[in-house]
Amino acid sequence: MPQFMQLGQAAVQQKNFSEAVVWFTKAAAESPKDPQIKACLGQSLCWLGQREEGLAHLHQSGQLLLKKSRKSRDIGLALDMVDQLQYWNDFPGALALCKQAVQINPGQLRGYQLLALTYSRLNQKKLALAAGRQALKLAPNSAVLAILLATLEAADGLNQEAKQRLEKVLQNALLTTEERFRAHKELARILDKLGEYERVFPHLHAAAEQAPRLAEVKRQDAGLVPKMLATHKTEFDSELLGRWANTEFPTDQPAPVFLLGFMRTGTTLTQEVLAAHPEIFVADETDLVISMAKELKRISNGQGSVAEQLRKLDLAGVLHLRAFYWHRARALYGDKIGTRLLLDKTTMNTIDLGLINCIFPDAKLVFLLRDPRDVCLSCFMQTMLPTPSTVQLLSWESTARFYAQVMDWWLTIKPKLTMGFIEFRYEDAVFDFEPAFRKVFDFIGLEWDPGVTEFHKKAAGKYIASPSFSQVAQPLYSSSVGRWQRYRAEYTSILPELQPFINEFGYEN
């Protein structure tokens, strides 16, 4: 292996991506048509937050790999690149590459599997279904593909077919833990759609029994976020939160609007309505705030809690972190933000509200509320990628407990915030759309634009990071309001956790 490539890979091993970019750039200058070098350079740039530039190199690598595949008909490496593009949420790029790879070798099962997943994330339901069927045709005994096809059938409204398929899958005694977990979870969601409510929770609880044995779940630190919330509650006081409240900040470091809440409270719906306004640019589920927290930790030499690190920070440090946030945002999106208002929608940044308020005391916050009973039901029913937050949602009781911990944090910090904020109810968005959203636009200082009522048309066909990506690509519907009432008996065990918030947020009825 050439020296520059070796040095670049050594830097990657140490997670020194800046150095890795230097070496891979030199390697690419020596061998401009080497797809592996292009891929390594693209990956390193993406890890640095320079997504636009990184993706350009990944696309070039993909085309070089396709060129090789046309001679050998081996599309394995090209499909690996499809995986990489999906990882970086470039689903349009992944789709273009995957379609070309499948044309080169139509007998490759993995090609159709990736094609189905990519079409699905872009809300192209019919094409996703066709690709899923083709994949299962090539491997008719695959439980993974049968579960995938059932989810695609359900997304396209073929609920009876999906139900029968999953019931058949669950008869297989040789399923892996993950297959059994996913089949139970998906079947519960489909039974809910079919109105077979008495059968839903047995499958949800069966999935919950499997969850602790999932490899990805075992890798998460389930105690991390609850401990963090408990620390934040005691350490973020009015003095710290108000420390830089009257500061005049540079005009090139403006405060974004933050859209936060709890999972499944309507943040994605709200994001898409606001994104339909021509003067708003949405950063959808990014690591901007998390990266800022890591930078704070770095300049504090990793000593103390987040609040303790902020107490030691001077104004120069605050300005550095604001500049860091904006540098990362611009690296991530290139020139797309322009002069538009940046809306940072990363739902569980609620956990980092103290940090956000300290660095952006002049920001505006839209905080989503929804009936706690509907929130918990929707969270427990949803399949989410395991993270330190989402692993709290794998059992019914832990879902309610985590909701209570996060919302208790919100009620604790809310009166101390210097940021302007508005609490926005999901139910108002559904039943009183225009008056409700007019208030939000007034709050963030923008004129009402009638085009936002067509938000679902703009959402269709684009990648949306949230699990509710398919729901927001259709007109508003009210069936998700009050869903909890179908399962009243199940709430006996969790109502003590939820009742204070039901009362506080005015959902008693």
N, C-alpha and C positions, 0 to 999 in steps of 0.2 A: 504494500500500500504506500502511495506517495507520502512524503514527510508532512506536507501541509494538512493532508487529510487526517493523518494520525494525530497531529497536534490539535486539530479541530475536535476530533472525537474525544481526546483526553480532556479538553476544556468542557465539553458537554457532560462528561462523567462528573466533573466538579461543579456542574451547573453554572459555569462561567460563560454565559451565552454571548456576552460582548466579545470576549476573546475568541470564542468559537467562530463568530461571524468574520473576524479578521482572517483566521486561518482558512476557513472555507471559501472566502472571497479570493484569496490567493490561489487556492486549489482550483477554483472555477476559471481563473484567468489562464491557468496552465492547460486545463482540460474543459473547455466551454461546453462540450457536448456529452459530458458524463452525467447521466441522470441521478446517480447516487450523490454526487457532490452537490448538484442543484437542489436535491431533496434535503440534504443536511443543512445547506445554507438557508433554504426556505423555512425549515423547522426552527432553526436557531433565531431567525428574525422574528418569527411568530412568537416564540417564547419571550423574546425581548419586548413584545408588545407592538412590534412594527408589522402588523398583520397584512396591510395592503401590499407592502414590498415583499414580505415573506410568501404570500399566496402567489404572487407573480412568478417566483422561482419554483414553487411547487407545481404550478400549471406547466411551466417549461419542462420540468422533470417528467410530468405525466405524458406530454407529447413525445418526448424522447423515448420513454418506455413503450408507448404505443408503436413507435417506429420499429423498435426491436421485436415487439409482439407480432407484427404483421409478417415477419420472416419466420418466427418460431411457432406461432399460434399459442404460445404460453403467455397468458394474460395475468398471471399471478401477481407480478410486481406492479402492474398497472392498477390492479384491484387494491393492492396495499396502499397505493397513492389515493384511491377513492376513499379508503378508510381515513387517511390523514386529512383529506379535505373536509370530510364530515366532522372530524374531531375539531377542526378550526371553524366549524359552522359555515363553511362555504358549500352549501348544498347545490346551488346552481353549477358551480365548477365541478363538483363531484358527479352530478348528473351528466354533464357533457362528456366527461371522461369515461364514465361507466357505460354509457350508450355505445361509445366507440369500441370499448373493450368487448362488449357482448356481441357486437357485429363481427369482430375478428374471430371470436370463438363462442358460438351460441350453445355449445355443449357444457359450458362451465357453470356449474350450479351456483357458486358463490357470486358470480356476476349478476344473476337474476335476484338473488337475495339482497345484495347491496342496491340494486336498481329499485326493488320494491320499497326498501327503507328510505331511499332518497326521494322517490316520487311521493311517498307518504308524508315526509317532513315538509314537502313543498305543496301539500294539499291537493295533489293530483291523484285523486282517489281511484279513478277507473284504471289509470295506467299502473298504479301501485298494485292494484288487485290482479291485473293481468300478469305482471312480473312475479307476484307471489304465487300465482297458480302454476306458472311455468317452473318456478323453483321446486315446488312440491312434486310436480310431475317428474322431475329429474331424480328426486329422492322421496318416493311416496311413503317411506316408513319413518321419516324424520319428524320427531315430536316438535323440535324447535321451529321447523318450517310450518308445521300444522298450526302451531300457536300463532305464528306470525300471520299466516293466511286468515285465521279466525279474527284477529284484530283488524286486518284490512277489510274483511267482509263486514264486520260491525261498523267500521268507519263509513262504509258505503251503504249502510242501512240494511244489510243482509243478516239480521240478527238471529233468525231461526237457524240458518246455515252455520253461522258462527257457533251458536250454542251446541248444536249437534256435533260439530267438529271437536269442540273442547271436551264435551262429555265423553267422546270416544277416546281422546288423548288421555284423560284421567283414568281410564280403565286399564292403562298400561302400568303394570307393577314395576317396570324397570326405569321409570322416569328418574332423572336426576333431581336434586333438591331445587335447582333453579327452574327446571321445566315444571315441576309440580307447583312451585310458588306462582309462577307466571300464569299457568293454566287456571288455577283457582282464582287469582286476582282478576283475570280477564273475563272469566265466566261470571263472576259476581257482577261486574260492570254490565255485561250483556243481559243478565237476568233482571237487573234494575231497569234497563231500557225496555224489556219485554213486560214489565209490570209483575214479575214473579217475585214479589218482595220478600216473601217468607223464606225463600231459598238463598237470598243474597248474603246475609251475615254468616251462615255456616261456611260458605266458601271464603269469605274474608277472614274469618278466624282460622280456617285451615291454612290459608296463605301465611297468616301471622305465625303459626306454629313452625312453618318452614323457614321463615325469615332469618332467625338467629344463626342458622347453619349456612347461609349464603356466604361465599368467600369474600365478596366485596363488602358485605355488612360487617364481617369479622374484622376487616381492616380499619374500620372507622373507630374513632374515639368517641363513644356515646356520651361520655361525661363532659366533653370539652365545652359545648355551648351552654348547658345548664350552669356549669361553674362560672363561665364568663359572664352570664347574665346576673348571677348572684353578686359577683365582684362589682360589675358596673353599677348595680343598684346602690351599693354602699359608697362607692368612690366618686361618682359623678354628681357633684353638688352645684348649686347655683353660682358659686364663686368661679369654679372652673369653667362652667358652660358659658358664663358671661364675660370671661376674661378679655376677649378681643371683640366684644360686641359692637363697640363704637369706632372700630378701626376703619379707615378709608383704604380699600384695597386697590391695587393696580387694575386698570381697565382691561388689560390683557389676561387677567386671572378672574373672570366673572364667576359668580356662584351659579351652579346649575340649579335646576328644579329637581328635587328628589321625589320619586314615586315609590312608596314603601307600604308595608302592611304585614300580613301573615300570608303564607301560601294559600292559594285558592280563595282569595278574597275579592278578586276582580281586578288585580293589578294589570293583567295582560289586556283585558277589555279596555280599561282606562288608557293604557299605553297606546293601543291602536287607534282609539278615538282621537287622542291628542296628537299622535303621529300623522294623522290625516290633515292636520293644519300645516299650511306651507311654511310657517315660521318656526316650526319645532323639529328638532332632530332627536331621535330616541336612541340612547345607548341601552340595548336590551340584554339584561342579565350578564353584565361584564364583571371583570375583576378590578375595576378602577379604584374602588374604595379599599378593597382587600390589599391591593398593591400599595396604596398610600399607607395603610397600617403597617405593612412590611417595611416600607421606607422609614416610617417613624421608629420602628424597632431598630432598624439599622443605625440611624443617626443617634439613637439612645443607647447603643451598644447592648441592646437586648435586655436592659436592666429594668425591672419593675413591671407593673401592669400597664395597660394602655393609658389609664387615667394618670398614673404616676409619671409616665413618659411625657404626657401632655403638660403636666404641672412644671416640668423642668424646661419646657420649650420656651424660647423667646419669640418675638415677632418675626425675626429673620427665619426662624424654623418654620413658623406658620406659612410665611410667604414661599419658602422652599417647597413645602408640601402641596400648596396650591399650584405652584408651577409644575411640580412633579405630576400631579393629577392631570393637568391640561396637556403636558407633554405626552403622557401615555394615551390620553384620549385622541390627540391628533395623530399619534403614531398608529393607533388602532383604526382610525377612520379616514386618514388622509385629509383631503380637502372637502369631504362630504358635509362636515358640520357647517363650514362657511361662517356666516354671520347669524345663523339661526340660534334659537334658545336650545341649550342642551338639556334634555330630560333624561336623567339617570334613573332608570327603572331596574333595580336589582332587589327583588322583593325582600329577601332576608338581610339586606343591609340595615334593617330595623335593629338588628343586634348591635350595629356599629353607630347608632344614632348619636352617642356621646362624642365620638371621634368626628363625625360629620359636622355636628354643631360647632365644635371647637375650631375646626379649620375653615368651615364655611358658615360663620354665624349670621351672614347676610343672605343665606339661601332661603328658598321657599320649599315647603314640604307638603305633598299631598299624601295623606295617610288613609288607606282603605280600611273600611269596616264592613263586616257582613255578619249575619246571625251566627254566633259561635257554634250552634248545633249543625248548621249547614256546612260551615268551614271544616269541622272535624269529620263529618261524614265524607265530604269530598276529598279531604286529605287521605283518609284511611282507605278510600276506594281507589285512589290513584297509584299507579306504579311509577316511582321516581328513581332516578339514579342515586345510589347510596352516597350520602355526604354526612358530616357530623350533625347537620340539621335534619335531613330527611330520614335518618335512621330512628329518629324519635317518633316517626309516624307509622311504624310497622306493627304496633298493636293498638287496640282501641283505647285502652287506658293510658298508654304513653302518649298517644296523639292528644288527648284532652289535657294531660299534664303539661306537655310542651306548649300547647296553645296558651294555657294559663300562665306559664313562666314568661313567655314572650309578651303577652298583653299586660301582665303585671309590670314588666319593665317599661312598656309604653306609658302606662298610667303614672308610673313613678317619675319618668323623665319629662313627660309632657308639660307640666307647669313650670319647669326650669328652662325650657328651650328659649334661645334668643331668635332662632329661625321663625319666620312666619309660617304658620301651618293651617291646613284645613283638613277636617275629617270628612271623608267622602264615602257615603254608604252605597254599597253595591246595589241594594234594592232600589235606591233612587235612580241610579243609572238605568236600571231595567224598566221601571214603571214611569219615570218622569224625566226622560232622557234629556231633552233640550234645556229645560230650566236648570236641571242638576249640573249639566256640563257647562252651561253659561256661567254658573258660579265659579267653576274651576278656572275657566279661561279668564274671567274677571280677576280672580285671585292671582294668577300668574302674569297678568298685565297684557293679555292679547285680546284682540277683537274676535268676536264670534265669526266663524266661517261655516256657512251652510254645508260645505263639502264634507265636513266631518261626519255627517249623518250617513255617508256612504262608506264608512270606515271598513266595513267587511269586504267590500269589493277590492280595496287596496291591500287588505291583509291576505286575500286569496292568492295562492301561487308564490308567496314569499316565505322565507324561513323565519320562524318565530321561536325563540328559545324555550318558552314556557311549555309545560305539558298540555296546556289548553290551546295549543296552536290551531287545532281544527275548529274549535268552538267559535273563535273570533273571526273566522273566515265565512261566517254566515250571519244573517240578520239577527238582531236581538231576540231572545226568547225568554220566557218567564218560568219555564218548567224547573229551573234549578233553584228557585226561591221556595223555601218551605219544604224541601225534599225530606228533611229530617222527620217530618210528621208521619211518614210511611213506616218509620222504624222506632216509634216512641218507646217501645219496650226495651230497646237496646240502650237507652240513655240512663236507665236506673243507676248503672255503675259509675257513670262519668258526670252526672248532673251536678254533684257537689263541687266538682272542679270548675264547671262552666257557669253555674248560677250567678256568681258575683259579676261576671262580664255580661251575661244576658241582661242583668239589671242595669249595670253601668251604661251600656250602650243602647238601652231602650228597646230591647227585644223581648220583653216579658210576655207579650201576647202570642 
